[in-house]
Amino acid sequence: MDFLPVWPVEMNTLFFFGFLLFCGALGGFLAHRMSWLPSITGFMLVGLIAGPNVLGIFDHASLAQASIVIDIALALILYRLGLSLDFKALIHDKALLLVSLAESALTFGAVYFAMVFMGVDQLVAAVVAAIAISSSPAVLLHVSHELGAHGPTTSKAQALVALNNVWAFMVFAALMPALYSKSAAPVETMIWAPLYQLVGSTVLGMVLGWILHLVARLTKQATQYTLALVVGAVSMTLGLALTFGLSALFAPLVLGVVVRTAEKQNLIAKLEFGPAFELFFVALFVYAGANLHLHEMVAFAPAAAVYVIARSAAKWIGVTAIGSLVRWPKRRNMTAGLMLWPMAGMAIGLANNMTVQFPILGAEVASIVLAAVAVFETIGPPVVARALRLANEVGEGEDEQDWSKLHTGTGNKDESANHAG
């Protein structure tokens, strides 16, 4: 009977997207019943149970079918994060740049020497150290939204996360010639491939960003179509990046930065995505839980444990110490660094890129990074939630301020007055 499906039935991407959302709803309900459990942890827990590690309702091959949904989710999240960086204001906020550069350099150095101490190859250690600079925007954005957190510390942390991902991608690109050299690639590949990735992804994000900005100005009277414009621009950026072999992570981030920098009036930079945007967060974290590689976590547990400790200490100490030198308020120094702990999207993307381009070295890089990601995605949400509460920016905290205005003295005075009570 030809009209019957062929057995075994192969499920499609739509089914897996729906299944991720369905599982996420159960995880969210679990988190809702336990007030101490962040919803992200609930999403990941349900994904872990339903995935190949426990019940095996679907395997890693099935998860791969849903990867395009996850790519779109990450692209939208990185675009949204890019909106927290106004390049024109960033030039004037030398304190933020100094804190970000110092913290990123300290993170790279601490993780590199820790990995070398653990016997990891020096080039592999450099790559995993570059990836360690990155931070997860999804965790910070989702937890802060869930708790209703807003204020200067939250805004600064979002800017630091965005910069972390910029520096991570640039350092990773700078290491590419050494990776090509070790794999005996031609000289022209060593030189031009990293430049193509970095410059091409930047140009793509800039061009689509300006197009989005200009079209948004042209259609500003029809605000009901603004969301469609944004999602369309992000999707086109992602599609073109995949088509031309560019970074599907860096290009959407640049897109957001360009839109934020180009706007003089808040046409789309302050666009609220609404409850529908939560669907992508749910799918992303259920997918992350289901895709945890427990075997690699066990095999590389010692190196991953040292990686986690070195990275966590470097990010917290870096922001706390340099923040004190530039006279950031003490509460911001002590908490913003903790908000940089989560590590996911950019880290996973760069690790996957390693496994595709350099299979032998990439296997070791991915094993260490994915094991560390599993830890950070587990401890990250409660740590960020605690940091936001310590920053006194949850619920009834301070009114949201644009971080780009905080390099003046006003923001710090307001914050100090609020915290004095």
C-alpha positions as CSV (number, residue, x, y, z in Angstrom):
1,M,0.0,0.0,0.0
2,D,1.9,3.0,-1.3
3,F,-0.1,5.5,0.6
4,L,1.3,4.4,3.9
5,P,4.5,5.9,5.2
6,V,7.7,3.9,4.9
7,W,8.8,2.2,8.1
8,P,10.7,3.3,10.1
9,V,9.2,6.7,9.9
10,E,11.6,9.6,9.6
11,M,10.5,12.7,11.5
12,N,11.0,16.1,10.0
13,T,12.2,19.5,11.4
14,L,8.8,20.8,12.2
15,F,8.1,17.8,14.4
16,F,11.3,18.3,16.3
17,F,10.7,22.0,16.7
18,G,7.3,21.2,18.2
19,F,8.7,18.5,20.4
20,L,11.4,20.9,21.7
21,L,8.7,23.4,22.6
22,F,6.5,20.7,24.2
23,C,9.3,19.5,26.3
24,G,10.2,23.0,27.2
25,A,6.7,23.7,28.5
26,L,7.1,20.7,30.8
27,G,10.5,22.0,32.0
28,G,9.0,25.5,32.5
29,F,6.2,24.0,34.6
30,L,8.8,22.1,36.7
31,A,10.7,25.4,37.3
32,H,7.5,27.2,38.1
33,R,6.8,24.7,40.9
34,M,10.3,25.2,42.3
35,S,10.9,28.9,42.9
36,W,14.6,28.4,43.3
37,L,15.0,26.7,39.9
38,P,15.5,29.1,36.9
39,S,13.3,28.1,33.9
40,I,16.4,27.6,31.7
41,T,17.6,24.9,34.0
42,G,14.2,23.3,33.8
43,F,14.3,23.5,30.0
44,M,17.7,21.8,29.9
45,L,16.8,19.1,32.4
46,V,13.8,18.0,30.4
47,G,15.9,18.0,27.2
48,L,18.5,15.9,29.0
49,I,15.9,13.4,30.1
50,A,14.2,13.1,26.7
51,G,17.4,13.1,24.7
52,P,19.9,10.4,23.8
53,N,21.6,10.4,27.2
54,V,18.5,9.1,29.2
55,L,15.3,8.1,27.5
56,G,16.6,8.3,24.0
57,I,13.3,9.5,22.5
58,F,15.5,11.1,19.8
59,D,19.2,10.7,19.0
60,H,21.9,13.1,17.9
61,A,21.1,12.5,14.3
62,S,17.5,13.6,14.9
63,L,18.7,16.7,16.8
64,A,20.8,17.6,13.8
65,Q,17.5,17.9,11.8
66,A,16.4,20.7,14.1
67,S,19.7,22.6,13.8
68,I,18.3,25.2,11.4
69,V,15.7,26.2,14.1
70,I,18.5,26.6,16.6
71,D,20.6,28.6,14.1
72,I,17.7,31.0,13.7
73,A,17.2,31.2,17.5
74,L,20.9,32.0,18.1
75,A,21.0,34.5,15.2
76,L,18.0,36.4,16.8
77,I,19.6,36.3,20.2
78,L,22.9,37.6,18.9
79,Y,21.2,40.3,16.9
80,R,19.3,41.4,20.0
81,L,22.6,41.4,22.0
82,G,24.3,43.5,19.3
83,L,21.6,46.1,19.9
84,S,23.2,46.7,23.3
85,L,26.4,48.1,21.6
86,D,26.3,51.6,20.2
87,F,29.7,51.9,18.5
88,K,29.7,55.7,18.7
89,A,29.0,55.6,22.4
90,L,31.5,52.8,22.9
91,I,34.3,54.9,21.6
92,H,33.6,57.4,24.4
93,D,33.1,54.8,27.1
94,K,36.8,54.0,27.6
95,A,36.1,52.4,31.0
96,L,33.9,49.8,29.5
97,L,36.4,49.0,26.8
98,L,39.2,48.8,29.3
99,V,37.3,46.4,31.6
100,S,36.3,44.2,28.6
101,L,39.8,44.0,27.1
102,A,41.4,43.4,30.4
103,E,38.9,40.7,31.5
104,S,39.1,39.0,28.1
105,A,42.9,39.0,28.1
106,L,43.0,37.6,31.7
107,T,40.5,34.9,30.7
108,F,42.6,33.9,27.7
109,G,45.8,33.8,29.7
110,A,44.3,31.9,32.7
111,V,42.6,29.3,30.6
112,Y,45.6,28.9,28.3
113,F,48.1,28.3,31.1
114,A,45.7,26.0,32.9
115,M,45.2,23.8,29.9
116,V,49.0,23.7,29.2
117,F,49.4,22.7,32.9
118,M,46.9,19.9,32.3
119,G,49.1,18.6,29.4
120,V,46.9,19.9,26.5
121,D,48.7,20.7,23.3
122,Q,49.6,24.4,23.2
123,L,47.7,25.2,20.0
124,V,44.6,23.4,21.3
125,A,45.0,25.2,24.6
126,A,45.1,28.6,22.7
127,V,41.9,27.7,20.8
128,V,40.0,26.6,23.9
129,A,41.2,29.8,25.6
130,A,40.0,31.9,22.7
131,I,36.6,30.2,23.0
132,A,36.6,30.8,26.8
133,I,36.5,34.5,26.2
134,S,32.9,34.2,24.8
135,S,29.8,34.4,27.0
136,S,26.3,33.3,26.5
137,P,23.9,36.1,25.6
138,A,20.8,33.9,25.8
139,V,21.2,33.1,29.5
140,L,21.6,36.7,30.5
141,L,18.8,38.0,28.3
142,H,16.4,35.3,29.3
143,V,17.1,35.3,33.1
144,S,17.0,39.2,33.2
145,H,13.7,39.2,31.3
146,E,12.3,36.5,33.5
147,L,13.2,38.3,36.7
148,G,12.2,41.7,35.3
149,A,15.8,42.9,35.9
150,H,16.9,46.2,34.4
151,G,19.4,48.9,35.3
152,P,23.0,50.0,34.7
153,T,24.6,46.8,35.9
154,T,22.4,44.7,33.7
155,S,23.1,47.0,30.7
156,K,26.8,47.0,31.3
157,A,26.8,43.2,31.6
158,Q,25.0,42.9,28.3
159,A,27.5,45.1,26.7
160,L,30.4,43.1,28.2
161,V,28.8,39.9,26.9
162,A,28.5,41.4,23.4
163,L,32.2,42.5,23.5
164,N,33.2,39.1,24.8
165,N,31.8,37.4,21.7
166,V,33.5,40.0,19.4
167,W,36.9,39.4,21.0
168,A,36.4,35.6,21.1
169,F,35.7,35.5,17.3
170,M,38.6,37.8,16.5
171,V,41.1,35.9,18.6
172,F,39.8,32.6,17.1
173,A,40.3,34.1,13.6
174,A,43.8,35.2,14.5
175,L,44.6,31.6,15.5
176,M,43.4,30.2,12.2
177,P,46.7,30.6,10.3
178,A,48.5,28.5,12.9
179,L,45.7,25.8,12.6
180,Y,46.0,25.8,8.8
181,S,49.8,25.6,9.1
182,K,49.6,22.6,11.4
183,S,47.2,20.9,8.9
184,A,49.7,21.6,6.1
185,A,47.3,23.8,4.2
186,P,48.5,26.1,1.3
187,V,50.0,29.5,2.3
188,E,47.2,31.3,0.5
189,T,44.6,29.4,2.6
190,M,46.4,30.3,5.8
191,I,46.3,34.0,4.9
192,W,43.0,34.5,3.1
193,A,40.6,32.0,4.8
194,P,40.7,33.8,8.2
195,L,40.4,37.2,6.6
196,Y,37.5,36.0,4.5
197,Q,35.7,34.8,7.6
198,L,36.3,37.9,9.6
199,V,35.9,40.6,6.9
200,G,33.2,38.8,5.0
201,S,31.0,38.3,8.1
202,T,31.6,41.9,9.2
203,V,30.7,43.3,5.7
204,L,27.6,41.1,5.5
205,G,26.3,42.3,8.8
206,M,27.0,45.9,8.0
207,V,25.3,45.8,4.6
208,L,22.2,44.1,5.9
209,G,22.2,46.4,8.9
210,W,22.2,49.5,6.8
211,I,19.5,48.1,4.5
212,L,17.3,47.2,7.5
213,H,17.9,50.7,9.0
214,L,17.0,52.5,5.8
215,V,13.9,50.4,5.1
216,A,12.8,50.9,8.8
217,R,13.0,54.6,8.3
218,L,11.1,54.4,5.0
219,T,8.3,52.4,6.6
220,K,8.3,53.9,10.1
221,Q,4.6,54.8,9.8
222,A,3.7,51.2,9.4
223,T,5.0,49.8,12.7
224,Q,3.0,46.6,12.5
225,Y,5.5,45.4,10.0
226,T,8.6,46.2,12.0
227,L,9.0,42.8,13.5
228,A,8.7,41.1,10.1
229,L,11.5,43.4,8.8
230,V,13.8,42.5,11.7
231,V,13.2,38.7,11.6
232,G,13.5,38.9,7.8
233,A,16.8,40.7,7.9
234,V,18.2,38.4,10.6
235,S,17.1,35.3,8.6
236,M,18.6,36.7,5.4
237,T,21.9,37.4,7.2
238,L,21.9,33.9,8.5
239,G,21.1,32.4,5.1
240,L,23.7,34.4,3.3
241,A,26.3,33.6,5.9
242,L,25.7,29.8,5.6
243,T,25.6,30.1,1.8
244,F,28.9,31.9,1.5
245,G,30.7,30.0,4.3
246,L,30.8,33.0,6.7
247,S,30.1,33.0,10.4
248,A,26.5,32.5,11.2
249,L,27.2,33.8,14.7
250,F,29.3,36.9,14.1
251,A,27.3,38.4,11.2
252,P,24.0,38.7,13.1
253,L,25.9,40.3,16.0
254,V,27.3,42.9,13.7
255,L,23.8,43.4,12.2
256,G,22.5,44.4,15.6
257,V,25.5,46.7,16.4
258,V,25.1,48.5,13.0
259,V,21.3,49.0,13.6
260,R,21.9,50.4,17.1
261,T,24.7,52.7,15.9
262,A,22.9,54.0,12.9
263,E,19.7,54.9,14.6
264,K,19.1,58.4,15.8
265,Q,15.5,57.7,16.7
266,N,14.5,54.4,18.2
267,L,12.7,52.8,15.2
268,I,13.8,49.2,15.7
269,A,16.6,49.2,18.3
270,K,14.1,49.2,21.1
271,L,11.6,46.8,19.4
272,E,10.0,44.4,21.9
273,F,9.9,40.9,20.4
274,G,7.1,39.9,22.7
275,P,6.1,36.5,24.2
276,A,6.6,34.8,20.8
277,F,10.4,35.4,21.1
278,E,10.4,33.1,24.2
279,L,9.6,30.2,21.9
280,F,13.2,30.4,20.5
281,F,14.7,30.5,24.0
282,V,12.7,27.4,25.0
283,A,13.7,25.5,21.9
284,L,17.4,26.6,22.3
285,F,17.8,25.4,25.8
286,V,15.8,22.1,25.5
287,Y,18.1,21.4,22.5
288,A,21.2,22.3,24.6
289,G,20.1,19.9,27.3
290,A,19.3,17.1,24.9
291,N,22.6,17.7,23.1
292,L,24.8,17.4,26.2
293,H,27.7,15.0,25.6
294,L,27.9,13.1,28.9
295,H,30.5,10.7,27.6
296,E,32.9,13.6,26.7
297,M,32.1,15.2,30.0
298,V,33.3,12.1,31.9
299,A,36.3,11.5,29.6
300,F,37.6,15.1,29.8
301,A,36.3,15.8,33.3
302,P,39.7,16.8,34.8
303,A,40.6,19.3,32.0
304,A,37.0,20.6,31.9
305,A,37.0,21.1,35.7
306,V,40.2,23.2,35.5
307,Y,38.8,25.1,32.5
308,V,35.7,26.0,34.4
309,I,37.6,27.1,37.5
310,A,40.1,29.2,35.6
311,R,37.6,30.9,33.3
312,S,35.1,31.6,36.2
313,A,37.8,33.1,38.4
314,A,39.3,35.2,35.5
315,K,36.0,36.7,34.5
316,W,35.0,37.6,38.0
317,I,38.4,38.9,39.1
318,G,38.9,40.7,35.9
319,V,35.7,42.7,36.0
320,T,36.0,43.3,39.8
321,A,39.6,44.5,39.7
322,I,39.5,46.6,36.6
323,G,36.1,47.9,37.4
324,S,37.5,49.2,40.7
325,L,40.3,50.9,38.9
326,V,37.9,52.8,36.6
327,R,35.7,53.6,39.7
328,W,32.7,51.6,38.8
329,P,30.3,51.2,41.8
330,K,31.3,48.3,44.0
331,R,28.1,46.5,43.6
332,R,28.5,46.5,39.8
333,N,32.1,45.3,40.0
334,M,31.1,42.3,42.3
335,T,28.1,41.2,40.2
336,A,28.8,42.0,36.5
337,G,31.6,39.5,36.3
338,L,29.3,36.7,37.5
339,M,26.9,37.5,34.7
340,L,29.6,36.6,32.2
341,W,30.0,33.0,33.4
342,P,27.4,31.3,31.2
343,M,28.9,30.0,27.9
344,A,27.0,28.4,25.1
345,G,26.1,29.6,21.6
346,M,29.3,31.2,20.4
347,A,31.4,28.5,22.1
348,I,29.5,25.7,20.6
349,G,29.6,27.3,17.2
350,L,33.3,27.8,17.2
351,A,33.9,24.3,18.6
352,N,31.8,22.9,15.8
353,N,33.7,25.0,13.3
354,M,36.9,23.4,14.6
355,T,35.6,19.8,14.2
356,V,34.5,20.5,10.6
357,Q,37.7,22.3,9.4
358,F,40.3,20.5,11.6
359,P,38.9,17.1,12.6
360,I,41.8,15.8,14.6
361,L,42.5,19.0,16.7
362,G,38.8,19.8,16.7
363,A,37.8,16.6,18.4
364,E,39.9,17.5,21.5
365,V,38.8,21.1,21.4
366,A,35.1,20.1,21.2
367,S,35.4,17.6,24.0
368,I,36.9,20.1,26.4
369,V,34.6,23.0,25.4
370,L,31.4,20.9,25.3
371,A,32.1,19.5,28.7
372,A,32.7,23.0,30.1
373,V,29.6,24.3,28.4
374,A,27.5,21.6,30.1
375,V,28.8,22.8,33.4
376,F,28.3,26.5,32.7
377,E,24.8,26.0,31.3
378,T,23.9,24.1,34.5
379,I,25.4,26.6,37.0
380,G,25.0,29.7,34.8
381,P,21.3,30.5,35.2
382,P,21.2,30.3,39.0
383,V,24.5,32.3,39.2
384,V,23.1,35.0,36.9
385,A,19.8,35.1,38.8
386,R,21.7,35.5,42.1
387,A,24.0,38.2,40.6
388,L,21.0,40.2,39.3
389,R,19.4,40.1,42.8
390,L,22.7,41.2,44.4
391,A,22.9,44.1,41.9
392,N,19.5,45.2,43.3
393,E,18.0,45.4,39.7
394,V,15.3,42.7,40.0
395,G,11.7,43.7,39.8
396,E,11.6,46.9,41.7
397,G,15.2,47.8,40.9
398,E,16.4,50.9,39.1
399,D,14.8,52.2,35.9
400,E,16.4,51.0,32.8
401,Q,19.1,53.2,31.5
402,D,20.9,53.2,28.2
403,W,24.4,52.0,28.9
404,S,25.8,54.4,26.4
405,K,24.9,57.3,28.7
406,L,26.6,55.8,31.7
407,H,30.1,57.0,30.9
408,T,28.9,60.4,32.3
409,G,28.9,60.8,36.0
410,T,25.0,60.8,36.3
411,G,24.5,57.1,36.0
412,N,27.0,56.3,38.8
413,K,25.6,58.9,41.2
414,D,22.0,57.6,40.7
415,E,23.1,54.1,41.2
416,S,25.1,54.9,44.4
417,A,22.1,56.8,45.8
418,N,19.8,53.9,45.1
419,H,22.2,51.4,46.7
420,A,22.9,53.6,49.7
421,G,19.4,52.7,50.9
